[in-house]
Amino acid sequence: MSVKPGLGPKEIAILHYQLIMENNKEEWLKTIMKSRIGISSNQWWKTGRKYIDKKGWSYKFRHEDDRPMFHKKDSRKFFFYRLNEKGEEQGAGPVPIIINKDPDNNDEWRVKVSSW
């Protein structure tokens, strides 16, 4: 799996979680807005990998938040299931992720805020 030009917001969101589960940091970084690469992305990677490696968690697409405040021409919000090794939901609810068009990356859809 790889980040390619023209991927939609849902595809980027799904790819973001798939790549971290595959431990592919180089490609995973390409899913993130350029302005967020650095401290934010390093923290997301460490936290995400900790849950995957130590707790065996995985992430599966759940739904898009279609409320007008989260469904704009340049921004989308999605939710993912956080699952344990048995496939049971973990945590206090679904995991949100916000995807925006990145003006520093030809307006490609990229992760603005990621959760674990």
Biopython code that builds the backbone (N, CA, C, O; Angstrom):
import numpy as np
from Bio.PDB.StructureBuilder import StructureBuilder

atoms = [
    (1, "MET", "N", (0.832, -1.172, 0.000)),
    (1, "MET", "CA", (0.000, 0.000, 0.000)),
    (1, "MET", "C", (0.880, 1.240, 0.000)),
    (1, "MET", "O", (1.923, 1.297, 0.652)),
    (2, "SER", "N", (0.422, 2.223, -0.752)),
    (2, "SER", "CA", (1.206, 3.447, -0.804)),
    (2, "SER", "C", (0.307, 4.650, -1.053)),
    (2, "SER", "O", (-0.808, 4.522, -1.559)),
    (3, "VAL", "N", (0.814, 5.806, -0.690)),
    (3, "VAL", "CA", (0.117, 7.066, -0.903)),
    (3, "VAL", "C", (0.362, 7.487, -2.346)),
    (3, "VAL", "O", (1.503, 7.593, -2.794)),
    (4, "LYS", "N", (-0.737, 7.726, -3.065)),
    (4, "LYS", "CA", (-0.658, 8.129, -4.466)),
    (4, "LYS", "C", (-1.431, 9.424, -4.645)),
    (4, "LYS", "O", (-2.358, 9.694, -3.881)),
    (5, "PRO", "N", (-1.071, 10.231, -5.636)),
    (5, "PRO", "CA", (-1.837, 11.455, -5.898)),
    (5, "PRO", "C", (-3.301, 11.132, -6.202)),
    (5, "PRO", "O", (-3.611, 10.128, -6.844)),
    (6, "GLY", "N", (-4.183, 11.997, -5.733)),
    (6, "GLY", "CA", (-5.600, 11.867, -6.048)),
    (6, "GLY", "C", (-6.417, 10.993, -5.117)),
    (6, "GLY", "O", (-7.614, 10.821, -5.346)),
    (7, "LEU", "N", (-5.814, 10.432, -4.068)),
    (7, "LEU", "CA", (-6.591, 9.623, -3.129)),
    (7, "LEU", "C", (-7.588, 10.511, -2.390)),
    (7, "LEU", "O", (-7.282, 11.655, -2.055)),
    (8, "GLY", "N", (-8.769, 9.982, -2.143)),
    (8, "GLY", "CA", (-9.801, 10.721, -1.432)),
    (8, "GLY", "C", (-9.569, 10.718, 0.069)),
    (8, "GLY", "O", (-8.688, 10.012, 0.561)),
    (9, "PRO", "N", (-10.354, 11.501, 0.801)),
    (9, "PRO", "CA", (-10.158, 11.600, 2.254)),
    (9, "PRO", "C", (-10.354, 10.281, 2.993)),
    (9, "PRO", "O", (-9.593, 9.971, 3.910)),
    (10, "LYS", "N", (-11.353, 9.508, 2.612)),
    (10, "LYS", "CA", (-11.576, 8.219, 3.276)),
    (10, "LYS", "C", (-10.406, 7.274, 3.006)),
    (10, "LYS", "O", (-9.959, 6.560, 3.905)),
    (11, "GLU", "N", (-9.912, 7.270, 1.771)),
    (11, "GLU", "CA", (-8.782, 6.403, 1.419)),
    (11, "GLU", "C", (-7.537, 6.766, 2.227)),
    (11, "GLU", "O", (-6.811, 5.883, 2.684)),
    (12, "ILE", "N", (-7.290, 8.067, 2.402)),
    (12, "ILE", "CA", (-6.128, 8.507, 3.187)),
    (12, "ILE", "C", (-6.293, 8.099, 4.652)),
    (12, "ILE", "O", (-5.340, 7.638, 5.279)),
    (13, "ALA", "N", (-7.499, 8.268, 5.196)),
    (13, "ALA", "CA", (-7.744, 7.895, 6.597)),
    (13, "ALA", "C", (-7.486, 6.402, 6.813)),
    (13, "ALA", "O", (-6.810, 6.012, 7.764)),
    (14, "ILE", "N", (-8.027, 5.582, 5.929)),
    (14, "ILE", "CA", (-7.837, 4.131, 6.042)),
    (14, "ILE", "C", (-6.361, 3.771, 5.883)),
    (14, "ILE", "O", (-5.830, 2.959, 6.640)),
    (15, "LEU", "N", (-5.709, 4.373, 4.905)),
    (15, "LEU", "CA", (-4.296, 4.102, 4.659)),
    (15, "LEU", "C", (-3.433, 4.505, 5.855)),
    (15, "LEU", "O", (-2.464, 3.822, 6.184)),
    (16, "HIS", "N", (-3.787, 5.611, 6.499)),
    (16, "HIS", "CA", (-3.055, 6.090, 7.673)),
    (16, "HIS", "C", (-2.974, 4.995, 8.747)),
    (16, "HIS", "O", (-1.902, 4.725, 9.288)),
    (17, "TYR", "N", (-4.118, 4.370, 9.047)),
    (17, "TYR", "CA", (-4.126, 3.315, 10.068)),
    (17, "TYR", "C", (-3.519, 2.010, 9.550)),
    (17, "TYR", "O", (-2.843, 1.308, 10.302)),
    (18, "GLN", "N", (-3.747, 1.679, 8.288)),
    (18, "GLN", "CA", (-3.162, 0.454, 7.744)),
    (18, "GLN", "C", (-1.637, 0.508, 7.766)),
    (18, "GLN", "O", (-0.979, -0.471, 8.119)),
    (19, "LEU", "N", (-1.086, 1.649, 7.390)),
    (19, "LEU", "CA", (0.374, 1.771, 7.326)),
    (19, "LEU", "C", (1.025, 1.718, 8.700)),
    (19, "LEU", "O", (2.106, 1.147, 8.846)),
    (20, "ILE", "N", (0.389, 2.302, 9.709)),
    (20, "ILE", "CA", (0.990, 2.207, 11.048)),
    (20, "ILE", "C", (0.881, 0.779, 11.575)),
    (20, "ILE", "O", (1.772, 0.309, 12.283)),
    (21, "MET", "N", (-0.210, 0.085, 11.234)),
    (21, "MET", "CA", (-0.323, -1.313, 11.661)),
    (21, "MET", "C", (0.720, -2.184, 10.961)),
    (21, "MET", "O", (1.165, -3.188, 11.519)),
    (22, "GLU", "N", (1.112, -1.801, 9.735)),
    (22, "GLU", "CA", (2.144, -2.529, 8.991)),
    (22, "GLU", "C", (3.553, -2.097, 9.386)),
    (22, "GLU", "O", (4.535, -2.654, 8.895)),
    (23, "ASN", "N", (3.656, -1.100, 10.277)),
    (23, "ASN", "CA", (4.948, -0.582, 10.742)),
    (23, "ASN", "C", (5.749, 0.053, 9.605)),
    (23, "ASN", "O", (6.973, -0.069, 9.557)),
    (24, "ASN", "N", (5.048, 0.735, 8.688)),
    (24, "ASN", "CA", (5.677, 1.378, 7.538)),
    (24, "ASN", "C", (5.687, 2.891, 7.762)),
    (24, "ASN", "O", (4.863, 3.618, 7.208)),
    (25, "LYS", "N", (6.633, 3.349, 8.581)),
    (25, "LYS", "CA", (6.664, 4.772, 8.951)),
    (25, "LYS", "C", (6.950, 5.679, 7.763)),
    (25, "LYS", "O", (6.363, 6.756, 7.659)),
    (26, "GLU", "N", (7.823, 5.273, 6.884)),
    (26, "GLU", "CA", (8.167, 6.119, 5.732)),
    (26, "GLU", "C", (6.924, 6.447, 4.900)),
    (26, "GLU", "O", (6.701, 7.606, 4.551)),
    (27, "GLU", "N", (6.132, 5.452, 4.588)),
    (27, "GLU", "CA", (4.922, 5.681, 3.783)),
    (27, "GLU", "C", (3.830, 6.332, 4.627)),
    (27, "GLU", "O", (3.086, 7.175, 4.126)),
    (28, "TRP", "N", (3.725, 5.955, 5.894)),
    (28, "TRP", "CA", (2.730, 6.521, 6.816)),
    (28, "TRP", "C", (2.874, 8.031, 6.915)),
    (28, "TRP", "O", (1.871, 8.745, 6.945)),
    (29, "LEU", "N", (4.120, 8.535, 6.967)),
    (29, "LEU", "CA", (4.353, 9.980, 7.056)),
    (29, "LEU", "C", (3.764, 10.726, 5.863)),
    (29, "LEU", "O", (3.404, 11.897, 5.982)),
    (30, "LYS", "N", (3.666, 10.068, 4.729)),
    (30, "LYS", "CA", (3.105, 10.702, 3.531)),
    (30, "LYS", "C", (1.603, 10.930, 3.643)),
    (30, "LYS", "O", (1.035, 11.666, 2.836)),
    (31, "THR", "N", (0.944, 10.312, 4.632)),
    (31, "THR", "CA", (-0.499, 10.522, 4.822)),
    (31, "THR", "C", (-0.790, 11.783, 5.627)),
    (31, "THR", "O", (-1.948, 12.183, 5.745)),
    (32, "ILE", "N", (0.237, 12.411, 6.178)),
    (32, "ILE", "CA", (0.080, 13.523, 7.121)),
    (32, "ILE", "C", (0.350, 14.859, 6.434)),
    (32, "ILE", "O", (1.219, 14.960, 5.567)),
    (33, "MET", "N", (-0.412, 15.889, 6.837)),
    (33, "MET", "CA", (-0.180, 17.239, 6.320)),
    (33, "MET", "C", (1.270, 17.636, 6.591)),
    (33, "MET", "O", (1.813, 17.349, 7.658)),
    (34, "LYS", "N", (1.882, 18.292, 5.624)),
    (34, "LYS", "CA", (3.296, 18.665, 5.768)),
    (34, "LYS", "C", (3.538, 19.513, 7.009)),
    (34, "LYS", "O", (4.573, 19.376, 7.661)),
    (35, "SER", "N", (2.586, 20.394, 7.344)),
    (35, "SER", "CA", (2.758, 21.263, 8.519)),
    (35, "SER", "C", (2.685, 20.494, 9.833)),
    (35, "SER", "O", (3.060, 21.032, 10.875)),
    (36, "ARG", "N", (2.212, 19.252, 9.811)),
    (36, "ARG", "CA", (2.082, 18.434, 11.020)),
    (36, "ARG", "C", (3.230, 17.446, 11.200)),
    (36, "ARG", "O", (3.334, 16.797, 12.241)),
    (37, "ILE", "N", (4.082, 17.332, 10.202)),
    (37, "ILE", "CA", (5.193, 16.389, 10.306)),
    (37, "ILE", "C", (6.241, 16.974, 11.241)),
    (37, "ILE", "O", (6.690, 18.106, 11.058)),
    (38, "GLY", "N", (6.622, 16.202, 12.235)),
    (38, "GLY", "CA", (7.561, 16.658, 13.256)),
    (38, "GLY", "C", (7.095, 16.168, 14.608)),
    (38, "GLY", "O", (6.940, 14.965, 14.817)),
    (39, "ILE", "N", (6.871, 17.091, 15.529)),
    (39, "ILE", "CA", (6.478, 16.719, 16.891)),
    (39, "ILE", "C", (5.159, 15.951, 16.898)),
    (39, "ILE", "O", (5.062, 14.899, 17.529)),
    (40, "SER", "N", (4.138, 16.467, 16.198)),
    (40, "SER", "CA", (2.830, 15.785, 16.185)),
    (40, "SER", "C", (2.951, 14.381, 15.622)),
    (40, "SER", "O", (2.494, 13.416, 16.234)),
    (41, "SER", "N", (3.571, 14.270, 14.451)),
    (41, "SER", "CA", (3.650, 12.954, 13.812)),
    (41, "SER", "C", (4.496, 11.979, 14.629)),
    (41, "SER", "O", (4.173, 10.794, 14.696)),
    (42, "ASN", "N", (5.561, 12.455, 15.244)),
    (42, "ASN", "CA", (6.382, 11.565, 16.078)),
    (42, "ASN", "C", (5.590, 11.032, 17.269)),
    (42, "ASN", "O", (5.702, 9.857, 17.618)),
    (43, "GLN", "N", (4.796, 11.893, 17.888)),
    (43, "GLN", "CA", (3.971, 11.466, 19.025)),
    (43, "GLN", "C", (2.895, 10.481, 18.572)),
    (43, "GLN", "O", (2.650, 9.475, 19.239)),
    (44, "TRP", "N", (2.251, 10.771, 17.434)),
    (44, "TRP", "CA", (1.231, 9.857, 16.911)),
    (44, "TRP", "C", (1.841, 8.486, 16.641)),
    (44, "TRP", "O", (1.253, 7.460, 16.984)),
    (45, "TRP", "N", (3.027, 8.471, 16.022)),
    (45, "TRP", "CA", (3.671, 7.200, 15.686)),
    (45, "TRP", "C", (3.987, 6.405, 16.954)),
    (45, "TRP", "O", (3.658, 5.222, 17.046)),
    (46, "LYS", "N", (4.623, 7.055, 17.928)),
    (46, "LYS", "CA", (4.993, 6.357, 19.168)),
    (46, "LYS", "C", (3.762, 5.817, 19.891)),
    (46, "LYS", "O", (3.756, 4.676, 20.351)),
    (47, "THR", "N", (2.731, 6.636, 19.986)),
    (47, "THR", "CA", (1.516, 6.210, 20.686)),
    (47, "THR", "C", (0.830, 5.076, 19.936)),
    (47, "THR", "O", (0.477, 4.060, 20.535)),
    (48, "GLY", "N", (0.643, 5.242, 18.645)),
    (48, "GLY", "CA", (-0.009, 4.209, 17.844)),
    (48, "GLY", "C", (0.732, 2.891, 17.879)),
    (48, "GLY", "O", (0.118, 1.840, 18.066)),
    (49, "ARG", "N", (2.046, 2.930, 17.702)),
    (49, "ARG", "CA", (2.834, 1.704, 17.715)),
    (49, "ARG", "C", (2.831, 1.052, 19.096)),
    (49, "ARG", "O", (2.857, -0.174, 19.199)),
    (50, "LYS", "N", (2.800, 1.857, 20.154)),
    (50, "LYS", "CA", (2.749, 1.300, 21.515)),
    (50, "LYS", "C", (1.482, 0.454, 21.680)),
    (50, "LYS", "O", (1.543, -0.668, 22.181)),
    (51, "TYR", "N", (0.353, 0.989, 21.262)),
    (51, "TYR", "CA", (-0.901, 0.244, 21.398)),
    (51, "TYR", "C", (-0.923, -0.997, 20.508)),
    (51, "TYR", "O", (-1.461, -2.035, 20.894)),
    (52, "ILE", "N", (-0.350, -0.888, 19.342)),
    (52, "ILE", "CA", (-0.311, -2.027, 18.423)),
    (52, "ILE", "C", (0.638, -3.103, 18.951)),
    (52, "ILE", "O", (0.288, -4.283, 18.986)),
    (53, "ASP", "N", (1.838, -2.693, 19.361)),
    (53, "ASP", "CA", (2.860, -3.657, 19.800)),
    (53, "ASP", "C", (2.575, -4.259, 21.170)),
    (53, "ASP", "O", (2.721, -5.467, 21.356)),
    (54, "LYS", "N", (2.169, -3.432, 22.128)),
    (54, "LYS", "CA", (2.012, -3.908, 23.505)),
    (54, "LYS", "C", (0.625, -4.449, 23.813)),
    (54, "LYS", "O", (0.481, -5.338, 24.652)),
    (55, "LYS", "N", (-0.396, -3.926, 23.147)),
    (55, "LYS", "CA", (-1.759, -4.356, 23.449)),
    (55, "LYS", "C", (-2.395, -5.157, 22.320)),
    (55, "LYS", "O", (-3.458, -5.752, 22.499)),
    (56, "GLY", "N", (-1.750, -5.172, 21.165)),
    (56, "GLY", "CA", (-2.281, -5.932, 20.039)),
    (56, "GLY", "C", (-3.481, -5.292, 19.367)),
    (56, "GLY", "O", (-4.262, -5.973, 18.702)),
    (57, "TRP", "N", (-3.630, -3.985, 19.537)),
    (57, "TRP", "CA", (-4.792, -3.306, 18.972)),
    (57, "TRP", "C", (-4.665, -3.153, 17.460)),
    (57, "TRP", "O", (-3.569, -3.132, 16.901)),
    (58, "SER", "N", (-5.824, -3.049, 16.823)),
    (58, "SER", "CA", (-5.898, -2.754, 15.392)),
    (58, "SER", "C", (-7.020, -1.739, 15.184)),
    (58, "SER", "O", (-7.796, -1.460, 16.097)),
    (59, "TYR", "N", (-7.093, -1.199, 13.983)),
    (59, "TYR", "CA", (-8.052, -0.139, 13.677)),
    (59, "TYR", "C", (-8.794, -0.489, 12.401)),
    (59, "TYR", "O", (-8.199, -0.932, 11.419)),
    (60, "LYS", "N", (-10.116, -0.280, 12.433)),
    (60, "LYS", "CA", (-10.967, -0.620, 11.294)),
    (60, "LYS", "C", (-11.944, 0.529, 11.055)),
    (60, "LYS", "O", (-12.519, 1.074, 11.998)),
    (61, "PHE", "N", (-12.126, 0.890, 9.784)),
    (61, "PHE", "CA", (-13.018, 1.996, 9.444)),
    (61, "PHE", "C", (-14.423, 1.755, 9.992)),
    (61, "PHE", "O", (-14.954, 0.649, 9.905)),
    (62, "ARG", "N", (-15.016, 2.808, 10.559)),
    (62, "ARG", "CA", (-16.377, 2.724, 11.091)),
    (62, "ARG", "C", (-17.343, 3.559, 10.265)),
    (62, "ARG", "O", (-18.255, 3.014, 9.644)),
    (63, "HIS", "N", (-17.149, 4.910, 10.249)),
    (63, "HIS", "CA", (-18.046, 5.763, 9.469)),
    (63, "HIS", "C", (-17.487, 7.176, 9.323)),
    (63, "HIS", "O", (-16.533, 7.564, 9.997)),
    (64, "GLU", "N", (-18.112, 7.927, 8.424)),
    (64, "GLU", "CA", (-17.785, 9.338, 8.252)),
    (64, "GLU", "C", (-18.774, 10.164, 9.055)),
    (64, "GLU", "O", (-19.962, 9.848, 9.103)),
    (65, "ASP", "N", (-18.283, 11.219, 9.683)),
    (65, "ASP", "CA", (-19.141, 12.168, 10.394)),
    (65, "ASP", "C", (-19.693, 13.126, 9.346)),
    (65, "ASP", "O", (-18.964, 13.975, 8.833)),
    (66, "ASP", "N", (-20.980, 12.992, 9.027)),
    (66, "ASP", "CA", (-21.548, 13.803, 7.952)),
    (66, "ASP", "C", (-22.233, 15.078, 8.436)),
    (66, "ASP", "O", (-22.938, 15.735, 7.670)),
    (67, "ARG", "N", (-22.027, 15.431, 9.709)),
    (67, "ARG", "CA", (-22.560, 16.708, 10.181)),
    (67, "ARG", "C", (-21.878, 17.833, 9.410)),
    (67, "ARG", "O", (-20.682, 17.750, 9.130)),
    (68, "PRO", "N", (-22.631, 18.898, 9.060)),
    (68, "PRO", "CA", (-22.067, 19.983, 8.235)),
    (68, "PRO", "C", (-20.759, 20.561, 8.764)),
    (68, "PRO", "O", (-19.899, 20.943, 7.971)),
    (69, "MET", "N", (-20.588, 20.636, 10.072)),
    (69, "MET", "CA", (-19.350, 21.214, 10.611)),
    (69, "MET", "C", (-18.124, 20.352, 10.324)),
    (69, "MET", "O", (-16.996, 20.840, 10.397)),
    (70, "PHE", "N", (-18.333, 19.071, 9.996)),
    (70, "PHE", "CA", (-17.217, 18.166, 9.734)),
    (70, "PHE", "C", (-17.176, 17.649, 8.303)),
    (70, "PHE", "O", (-16.278, 16.888, 7.939)),
    (71, "HIS", "N", (-18.140, 18.057, 7.495)),
    (71, "HIS", "CA", (-18.192, 17.605, 6.101)),
    (71, "HIS", "C", (-18.149, 18.839, 5.206)),
    (71, "HIS", "O", (-19.181, 19.352, 4.772)),
    (72, "LYS", "N", (-16.933, 19.300, 4.941)),
    (72, "LYS", "CA", (-16.724, 20.499, 4.136)),
    (72, "LYS", "C", (-15.931, 20.130, 2.895)),
    (72, "LYS", "O", (-15.404, 19.023, 2.784)),
    (73, "LYS", "N", (-15.853, 21.073, 1.960)),
    (73, "LYS", "CA", (-15.141, 20.763, 0.712)),
    (73, "LYS", "C", (-13.650, 20.507, 0.935)),
    (73, "LYS", "O", (-13.004, 19.858, 0.112)),
    (74, "ASP", "N", (-13.100, 21.016, 2.047)),
    (74, "ASP", "CA", (-11.671, 20.831, 2.291)),
    (74, "ASP", "C", (-11.360, 20.125, 3.611)),
    (74, "ASP", "O", (-10.210, 20.121, 4.052)),
    (75, "SER", "N", (-12.373, 19.530, 4.246)),
    (75, "SER", "CA", (-12.156, 18.868, 5.539)),
    (75, "SER", "C", (-13.197, 17.778, 5.770)),
    (75, "SER", "O", (-14.375, 17.955, 5.460)),
    (76, "ARG", "N", (-12.748, 16.648, 6.318)),
    (76, "ARG", "CA", (-13.642, 15.537, 6.651)),
    (76, "ARG", "C", (-13.215, 14.938, 7.994)),
    (76, "ARG", "O", (-12.052, 15.015, 8.391)),
    (77, "LYS", "N", (-14.189, 14.344, 8.674)),
    (77, "LYS", "CA", (-13.913, 13.648, 9.930)),
    (77, "LYS", "C", (-14.455, 12.231, 9.811)),
    (77, "LYS", "O", (-15.583, 12.015, 9.366)),
    (78, "PHE", "N", (-13.636, 11.276, 10.215)),
    (78, "PHE", "CA", (-14.003, 9.865, 10.167)),
    (78, "PHE", "C", (-13.800, 9.247, 11.544)),
    (78, "PHE", "O", (-13.104, 9.797, 12.398)),
    (79, "PHE", "N", (-14.424, 8.093, 11.735)),
    (79, "PHE", "CA", (-14.240, 7.339, 12.969)),
    (79, "PHE", "C", (-13.808, 5.916, 12.633)),
    (79, "PHE", "O", (-14.225, 5.336, 11.631)),
    (80, "PHE", "N", (-12.961, 5.376, 13.504)),
    (80, "PHE", "CA", (-12.466, 4.011, 13.364)),
    (80, "PHE", "C", (-12.757, 3.235, 14.642)),
    (80, "PHE", "O", (-12.766, 3.791, 15.741)),
    (81, "TYR", "N", (-12.993, 1.937, 14.471)),
    (81, "TYR", "CA", (-13.066, 1.050, 15.620)),
    (81, "TYR", "C", (-11.643, 0.808, 16.107)),
    (81, "TYR", "O", (-10.723, 0.671, 15.301)),
    (82, "ARG", "N", (-11.459, 0.756, 17.418)),
    (82, "ARG", "CA", (-10.196, 0.343, 18.043)),
    (82, "ARG", "C", (-10.472, -1.054, 18.586)),
    (82, "ARG", "O", (-11.289, -1.218, 19.492)),
    (83, "LEU", "N", (-9.798, -2.055, 18.038)),
    (83, "LEU", "CA", (-10.106, -3.447, 18.364)),
    (83, "LEU", "C", (-8.937, -4.135, 19.057)),
    (83, "LEU", "O", (-7.773, -3.884, 18.744)),
    (84, "ASN", "N", (-9.273, -5.017, 20.014)),
    (84, "ASN", "CA", (-8.224, -5.816, 20.649)),
    (84, "ASN", "C", (-7.939, -7.049, 19.789)),
    (84, "ASN", "O", (-8.503, -7.206, 18.706)),
    (85, "GLU", "N", (-7.060, -7.918, 20.283)),
    (85, "GLU", "CA", (-6.666, -9.105, 19.514)),
    (85, "GLU", "C", (-7.834, -10.036, 19.207)),
    (85, "GLU", "O", (-7.782, -10.802, 18.244)),
    (86, "LYS", "N", (-8.894, -9.974, 20.029)),
    (86, "LYS", "CA", (-10.080, -10.811, 19.814)),
    (86, "LYS", "C", (-11.098, -10.145, 18.896)),
    (86, "LYS", "O", (-12.138, -10.728, 18.590)),
    (87, "GLY", "N", (-10.796, -8.907, 18.453)),
    (87, "GLY", "CA", (-11.723, -8.182, 17.588)),
    (87, "GLY", "C", (-12.793, -7.421, 18.346)),
    (87, "GLY", "O", (-13.765, -6.954, 17.753)),
    (88, "GLU", "N", (-12.618, -7.292, 19.667)),
    (88, "GLU", "CA", (-13.585, -6.564, 20.497)),
    (88, "GLU", "C", (-13.173, -5.103, 20.601)),
    (88, "GLU", "O", (-11.985, -4.783, 20.632)),
    (89, "GLU", "N", (-14.176, -4.213, 20.655)),
    (89, "GLU", "CA", (-13.893, -2.782, 20.768)),
    (89, "GLU", "C", (-13.218, -2.459, 22.097)),
    (89, "GLU", "O", (-13.546, -3.032, 23.136)),
    (90, "GLN", "N", (-12.264, -1.525, 22.038)),
    (90, "GLN", "CA", (-11.519, -1.074, 23.208)),
    (90, "GLN", "C", (-11.706, 0.423, 23.383)),
    (90, "GLN", "O", (-12.039, 1.130, 22.431)),
    (91, "GLY", "N", (-11.493, 0.899, 24.590)),
    (91, "GLY", "CA", (-11.535, 2.332, 24.844)),
    (91, "GLY", "C", (-12.941, 2.856, 25.058)),
    (91, "GLY", "O", (-13.902, 2.098, 25.188)),
    (92, "ALA", "N", (-13.030, 4.184, 25.091)),
    (92, "ALA", "CA", (-14.282, 4.858, 25.436)),
    (92, "ALA", "C", (-15.172, 5.126, 24.231)),
    (92, "ALA", "O", (-16.190, 5.805, 24.365)),
    (93, "GLY", "N", (-14.824, 4.624, 23.085)),
    (93, "GLY", "CA", (-15.638, 4.855, 21.903)),
    (93, "GLY", "C", (-14.786, 4.845, 20.652)),
    (93, "GLY", "O", (-13.600, 4.520, 20.699)),
    (94, "PRO", "N", (-15.398, 5.206, 19.525)),
    (94, "PRO", "CA", (-14.650, 5.183, 18.271)),
    (94, "PRO", "C", (-13.537, 6.231, 18.251)),
    (94, "PRO", "O", (-13.590, 7.233, 18.964)),
    (95, "VAL", "N", (-12.547, 5.975, 17.429)),
    (95, "VAL", "CA", (-11.365, 6.828, 17.314)),
    (95, "VAL", "C", (-11.566, 7.817, 16.164)),
    (95, "VAL", "O", (-11.766, 7.398, 15.023)),
    (96, "PRO", "N", (-11.516, 9.139, 16.449)),
    (96, "PRO", "CA", (-11.694, 10.124, 15.379)),
    (96, "PRO", "C", (-10.386, 10.460, 14.659)),
    (96, "PRO", "O", (-9.298, 10.373, 15.228)),
    (97, "ILE", "N", (-10.530, 10.840, 13.406)),
    (97, "ILE", "CA", (-9.403, 11.335, 12.611)),
    (97, "ILE", "C", (-9.944, 12.426, 11.694)),
    (97, "ILE", "O", (-11.020, 12.280, 11.114)),
    (98, "ILE", "N", (-9.198, 13.517, 11.567)),
    (98, "ILE", "CA", (-9.606, 14.631, 10.709)),
    (98, "ILE", "C", (-8.649, 14.704, 9.528)),
    (98, "ILE", "O", (-7.429, 14.712, 9.691)),
    (99, "ILE", "N", (-9.236, 14.756, 8.333)),
    (99, "ILE", "CA", (-8.485, 14.815, 7.087)),
    (99, "ILE", "C", (-8.806, 16.144, 6.406)),
    (99, "ILE", "O", (-9.975, 16.489, 6.233)),
    (100, "ASN", "N", (-7.776, 16.886, 6.023)),
    (100, "ASN", "CA", (-7.955, 18.165, 5.331)),
    (100, "ASN", "C", (-7.199, 18.156, 4.013)),
    (100, "ASN", "O", (-6.294, 17.347, 3.803)),
    (101, "LYS", "N", (-7.584, 19.065, 3.132)),
    (101, "LYS", "CA", (-6.768, 19.306, 1.946)),
    (101, "LYS", "C", (-5.538, 20.075, 2.403)),
    (101, "LYS", "O", (-5.646, 21.040, 3.159)),
    (102, "ASP", "N", (-4.380, 19.647, 1.946)),
    (102, "ASP", "CA", (-3.112, 20.235, 2.377)),
    (102, "ASP", "C", (-2.620, 21.242, 1.336)),
    (102, "ASP", "O", (-2.185, 20.852, 0.253)),
    (103, "PRO", "N", (-2.689, 22.543, 1.662)),
    (103, "PRO", "CA", (-2.234, 23.548, 0.697)),
    (103, "PRO", "C", (-0.735, 23.450, 0.397)),
    (103, "PRO", "O", (-0.277, 23.942, -0.635)),
    (104, "ASP", "N", (0.021, 22.824, 1.287)),
    (104, "ASP", "CA", (1.463, 22.642, 1.074)),
    (104, "ASP", "C", (1.781, 21.375, 0.283)),
    (104, "ASP", "O", (2.947, 21.045, 0.065)),
    (105, "ASN", "N", (0.724, 20.664, -0.149)),
    (105, "ASN", "CA", (0.912, 19.408, -0.877)),
    (105, "ASN", "C", (-0.115, 19.314, -2.011)),
    (105, "ASN", "O", (-0.818, 18.312, -2.141)),
    (106, "ASN", "N", (-0.190, 20.366, -2.826)),
    (106, "ASN", "CA", (-1.077, 20.396, -3.999)),
    (106, "ASN", "C", (-2.537, 20.121, -3.662)),
    (106, "ASN", "O", (-3.262, 19.541, -4.471)),
    (107, "ASP", "N", (-2.972, 20.531, -2.476)),
    (107, "ASP", "CA", (-4.345, 20.305, -2.012)),
    (107, "ASP", "C", (-4.739, 18.828, -1.976)),
    (107, "ASP", "O", (-5.913, 18.489, -2.122)),
    (108, "GLU", "N", (-3.763, 17.964, -1.783)),
    (108, "GLU", "CA", (-4.062, 16.539, -1.588)),
    (108, "GLU", "C", (-4.659, 16.361, -0.194)),
    (108, "GLU", "O", (-4.335, 17.119, 0.720)),
    (109, "TRP", "N", (-5.528, 15.366, -0.027)),
    (109, "TRP", "CA", (-6.105, 15.058, 1.279)),
    (109, "TRP", "C", (-5.032, 14.444, 2.161)),
    (109, "TRP", "O", (-4.345, 13.503, 1.765)),
    (110, "ARG", "N", (-4.894, 15.003, 3.388)),
    (110, "ARG", "CA", (-3.907, 14.499, 4.330)),
    (110, "ARG", "C", (-4.434, 14.615, 5.759)),
    (110, "ARG", "O", (-5.366, 15.376, 6.022)),
    (111, "VAL", "N", (-3.839, 13.867, 6.673)),
    (111, "VAL", "CA", (-4.259, 13.836, 8.073)),
    (111, "VAL", "C", (-3.866, 15.136, 8.768)),
    (111, "VAL", "O", (-2.709, 15.555, 8.741)),
    (112, "LYS", "N", (-4.869, 15.760, 9.394)),
    (112, "LYS", "CA", (-4.616, 16.941, 10.218)),
    (112, "LYS", "C", (-4.493, 16.541, 11.683)),
    (112, "LYS", "O", (-3.586, 16.994, 12.382)),
    (113, "VAL", "N", (-5.416, 15.683, 12.150)),
    (113, "VAL", "CA", (-5.421, 15.232, 13.544)),
    (113, "VAL", "C", (-5.702, 13.735, 13.561)),
    (113, "VAL", "O", (-6.666, 13.263, 12.958)),
    (114, "SER", "N", (-4.852, 13.003, 14.255)),
    (114, "SER", "CA", (-4.985, 11.557, 14.364)),
    (114, "SER", "C", (-5.158, 11.173, 15.829)),
    (114, "SER", "O", (-4.628, 11.842, 16.715)),
    (115, "SER", "N", (-5.887, 10.115, 16.079)),
    (115, "SER", "CA", (-6.137, 9.643, 17.452)),
    (115, "SER", "C", (-5.853, 8.153, 17.543)),
    (115, "SER", "O", (-5.807, 7.441, 16.540)),
    (116, "TRP", "N", (-5.665, 7.703, 18.789)),
    (116, "TRP", "CA", (-5.354, 6.290, 19.025)),
    (116, "TRP", "C", (-6.198, 5.742, 20.131)),
    (116, "TRP", "O", (-6.079, 4.566, 20.474)),
]
sb = StructureBuilder()
sb.init_structure("model")
sb.init_model(0)
sb.init_chain("A")
sb.init_seg("    ")
for serial, (resi, resn, name, xyz) in enumerate(atoms, 1):
    if name == "N":
        sb.init_residue(resn, " ", resi, " ")
    sb.init_atom(name, np.array(xyz, "f"), 0.0, 1.0, " ", f" {name:<3s}", serial, name[0])
structure = sb.get_structure()
